[in-house]
Amino acid sequence: MPCFSGCIVSSVEVLAPIKLTAQVKLQPTPEQSAALLRTIETANAACNRLSELAWEAKEFGQYPLHHRNNNEIYLVYLKSGGGYDDRRSRRDGEEMKPDVQGKVEELWPQVTTENLLNISHGL
């Protein structure tokens, strides 16, 4: 129904949402295939770790799981792209203590890609 300036619409048409499902076949390059596999493996490892944390805390609701563990999952799995390693994530907040932060600030100018692991293990 056309409407010109100043007119009042007397009827409203409501369209129902349409849901379409498409089945596609991915044809990735070897590099894309390897990246996709790493992504799936990392996501599975993150889910497994989240399940362990849920059982340890006996907390299974979405809100508590998200807020209690989001930082660890993000840092260990999403940002680093790796699996769980106790040296990568702490649960006691030790890394935020002023003396540890002072040591990090002191050592940071010396850090390079080549010596990062050696320096970080000395903290």
N, C-alpha and C positions, 0 to 999 in steps of 0.2 A: 504494500500500500504506500504510494508516494506521499511524502510530507513536505510541504512548502513552509517557508518561514512563518511562524506564528500559528501553525495548525496544531491541533490536539490529536494524538493518536488514539483511536477508539478501540483498537484491538491489539493484542500483544501475541506474537507468535513465539512459541517456545520450542526450540529444537532439542531433541534428546541427544545426549552425547553418544558418539559412535566409537566403538572400540574395534580396532583392526589389529589383526595379528599377521605378521609376515614371517615366513620361514625363509631364511637366507643361508647361503653356504659361503663361509669365509674362505678366501683363497690368499692367505698371507704369504709374503716372501719368507725365506728362511730366517731372516733377522726379525721380522715381525712375529713369526711363529715362536721363536726363542723368547722374545720379550713377553708375549702373551702367556707362555708357559711359566716364566718367572713370576708374572703378576698373579696367576692362579695359585702357584705354590706359596707365594708370600701371603695371599689372602687366606688360604687354608691354614697356614701356620698361625696367623693372627687370630683366626677363629678358634683354633685349638687352644691357644694361650688364653683367650678370653674365657673359654669354657673352664680351663683349670682355675682361673682366678674366681670365677663364679662359684665353683664347688668349694674352693678354699674359704670363701667368705660366706657361703650359704646364702648368696644374694643372686636371684635369678631374674628380677624385674629389669626392664629396659633402662629406666631412669638410674637406678643405683649402679648398674653395670657400666653405663655410659659415663657417669660422673666420677666413679671410683677409678676406672681403668683407661679412660680415653687418652690421657697423656702418655702412658706407657705404650699402648698400642700404636699411637701415632709416631712416637719417637723411635720405637724399636722396629716396627714393621713398615710403616708408610714412609717415613722420612728417610730412614737408613736403607730400606729395601732389603733388610736381612732378617734372619731368624732370631730367636730369643737368645740372649747372652747376658748373664748376670752382671757383667762388667759394663753393659750399656745403659742399664736402667737401675735406679735405686728406689726403694720404697720408703726409706727412712728420712729422706730430705737432707742427707749428709752433704750432698753436692751444693746445697744452698747456704751452708753455714759460712759466716764471714771469713773465717780463717782459710777455708777451702777456696772460696771465691777470690780471696787475696792472692793465694798461690796461683790460681788460674790466671789472674790479671798479670801477675809477675812473669809467668812463663809464656803467655800468649804471643808476645812479639817474636819469640824464638821458634814458634811452631811452623813447620813446613809439611808438605805432603809426605816427605820421606821420613821425618822423625816424629810424626804425630803419635804413633803407637808407643814408641819408647818414652816420650815425655808424658803421655797420659797414664802409663802404668806406674810412673813415679809419683803420681798424686796420692 
